[in-house]
């Protein structure tokens, strides 16, 4: 008898599948190739940062970018290794097939190389999922892992469930089995992205990971609730909410019509900068004109933010890009 993971399709799940499909359709129409390539790099870095941060890695997007560019970064060697491995894994992303078990083992080997002895091999010992001192999940015994993973891949190959649902079920079941000694979280998230990217290539570049990182407690809670209910519906619903939010954020409507002056301002901002430094970078001498035509509209559109928002006129006030501003730059910065 073929293995069938236990899950219920709720109305909430169906509505989210419909909403994501519609949003992805819009995004596909509106994303030209040049923009997609600019977004791919920025989102890949965001994805890696999100996935590794969930596992306790402290490196910032700027540090990950530096490693990608081959620059030396002062950070714990293990964390640098994790980033290098993740960059190498995402470079191979397009070559793996979600239904091929040896591809999963190969991905784990690259992702965990130099970090654990059993990189690319299923675990040989028992493993539990801890929250602090508390064991929240005891994974099945090691000798059952090959059979359980074989059943899961068999189900994935045969299922006619929508890829949004199938990928979430696979992710939950994978975390339940916990087939590796370490790296299960990042592998489960990677494989869900891979299943989704085979449905729509845009998912190779949509950083669902960074939203999961922002809702980390809910992520673990959804896994736990699904285990208690012996039904992965809570986890499916959670993942679909994360995917919908990410797709909505990635959609071009976050890219407002921006005045040329505001675009120039965004292009000049490096980290946090004061008013005088910005005026100087733009070659502007008139303070009033700078405030009215550059600063105010950029703040009003949420493209930049103050470092001391509760004291707008502070002499120590500086300005920095928001996520929305960074996204606008990624889409329009080279135009």
Order of alpha helices (4+ residues) and beta strands (2+ residues): alpha-alpha-alpha-alpha-alpha-beta-beta-alpha-alpha-alpha-alpha-alpha-alpha-alpha-beta-alpha-alpha-alpha-beta-beta-alpha
